[in-house]
Every structure is written in C-alpha cells, then in structure tokens.
Amino acid sequence: MKLIKYGLFAAFGIFLSCSSNQPNENKVKNGYNAELATKLKADQYGMSKYVMAFLKRGPVRSQDSITAAKLQKAHLENIERLAEEGKLVLAGPFFDDGEIRGIYIFNVESIEEAKALTETDPAIKAGRLVMELHPWYGSAALKQVNKIHKSLQKQNVSEQ
C-alpha cells in the first residue's frame, strides 16, 4: 500500500513538473521587471507606440552658410529640448548625402502630436527640412536611451 501511495505521489510530481514545462501565457520570464514595465508603459511584449519621423531635405536650402549654421544649431537645441521633455526618444542623422537627412522617434501616441512637435523645429519652420511621419511600434526600452546617452556624452552636439 505504501508503495502505491509513493508511486501516486511520484506520478503526480512528474505530472506537475512536466506540465510546468509546457508553454503558458501567464508565465513570466526571468528578469522581467514589472515596475520598470509599468513606468515605461510597456505592453505585454515590452513594446510601446511611437511616431517615427524621416527628416528630408526641404524646398528652401538657399540660405547662406552663416544662416544655415544658425539654423542647424537651433535645430540641435530643439532636439535636446524635446529629449529633455521626454517627447523625443531617439534622433540622429544619416551619413550619406541622400534625400533623407535623419530620423526622430517621438514618444507620442499620435501623428498629430508628432506634427505639432515637428513644427517647433527652426529648420522645419525655415523650410530647410520637412518631416514624413509614420506610426511605429518598438521596444519600450527606447525611453531609456536619452538617460543612458547622457552618461556616455562628453559634449552636447549643439555646442560644436
């Protein structure tokens, strides 16, 4: 009788260990940080909605070199301001000399919000750049990029 009881317990234990290895939507991966996920407004996949902007050459590129340099400095200062406000999670230029000059990834819910932010850019106002906006889905971790970037940055790009 004892042998049967132990056999049933062993079988039940094996069943539990096998069933715990089955895929389960309610399981949480090792390393999951619920507090950080909530703070970054991550969905169940660790993702968030953003708006991606492609900065393109604008129709007005005839500024003299001094004016163009001032617009570029003001453009970079605007990027820093938007990043400080948490509205811009990523920005950067492309190295080639193509039509698309750079990208922004805005931490906003809608194209309309991103459009309003792009209209604060002096280079956009001057017609030197135009933006093409697209809804985008990416890692919520991008919201941490600016914080990490500051720890790597010796000099602000606008101080050139």
N, C-alpha and C positions, 0 to 999 in steps of 0.2 A: 504494500500500500504506500509506504514512504517513497519507494522508487517511482511510483506513478505520480505522486504529488510533485516530487522534484522534477520529474520528466515534464509535467504540465507547466511548472514554473519556468523551466528552461526553454520550453517551446514558446511560451508567452514572451519571455525575454528576447528570444531570437526574433519573434514576430515584431516586437517593438523596435528593436534595433534595425531590422530590415525596413520597416515602414518609415522610420525616421530618415532613411537614406533616399526615400522617394521624393521627387520634386514637390514642393509645397509653396504655394504663393505667399503664405503667411510667414515663411522663414525669413530671417534677417541675416544678411551676410556679415561675416566677421569684419569689423572695422566700421560698420555703419554708425554714424553719429547723428542721432535723431535731433539733438539740439541744434547742430550746425545745419542740418537739412531744413529745419523749421526756420531758422534765422535767414537762410538764403532763399527761402520759398521754393525749395526743390519739390518736384513731383515725386511719385513713387520710383521713378527711374533715375533720380538725381538731376533732372533736367529742368529748364525754365524757358519761357518765351522771351524772345528778344526781337529787335529790329536791326537788320544788317543794312548798312549804307555803303554803297560804292561811290566814292568821290571821283568825279570825272572832270576832265577839262571843261571849263565853262566857255561861253561865247566871247567873253571880254578878257583878252590876255595881252592887251596892248599897253599895259602900264609900264612906266619907266622902271628901271632897276631899283631905284630907291623906294618908290611906291610899292612895287612887288615885294620887296624885302619887309616893308612895314606891314603889309597885308599878311605875309607869311608869319611874322612874329605875333600879330594879333590872332591869327588862326590857331597857332600853337597855344597861346594863352587861353583861348576859348576851349580848346581840348582839355587843358589842365583844369579849368573851372568845371566843366561838365563831369570830368572824372572825380573831382573832389566832391561834387554833389551826388555822386553815385549813379548818375544818368548814363555815363559812358563807361563801359567795362573794358573796351579794347579799341585801340586806334593805331594806325600805322600806315606808312607809305609803301608803295611798291617800288622796287629798284629799277625797273625798266622805264622807258620813256613813253609808255603806251597811253591810250585814252583814259584808262582807269588809273588814277593817281594814288588812291589809298582806300582803306576801309575804316568804318566805325562799326562797333556793335553797341547799340543802345540798350540799356536796361529799362525798357518801357514796354507797355502792353500793346500799343497801337501804332500804326503808321502815322496817324495824326499827331500823336505826342512826339514822335521822332521828327516829323516835318517841322513842328514848332521849334524844336531844339536846333535843327539844321539852320533855321532862319536867323539864329543868333550868331552865326559864324560870319566874321567880316569878309572872308574870301568868297562866301556864297553871296552875301549882300552886294559885293563888288562885281559879281558875275565871273570871277576868276575860276570858280569851281561850281559844279552842280552836283546834286546827290540823287542817286537812284536807291529807293528804299524797298526792302523786302522783309516780310515776317520770317523769323528764323527760330529754330529750336536747338538749343545747345546745353552743355553742362552748366548747372547752377554754380559750379566751382569758378566759372569765369568772373563771378562777382568778387572774388578774392584777388584777382590779378593785380589791380592797382595797389593794393596793400603790399603785396609781395614785391611788386616793381619798385616801390619806394625804398625798400631795403637793399635793392641792387643798384640804384641810381646814384651816381656821384654828382651829376649836374642835371638841372632841368633842361629839357630840349629848347625851351623858349629863351634860355639865357645865352644862346650861341652868339 
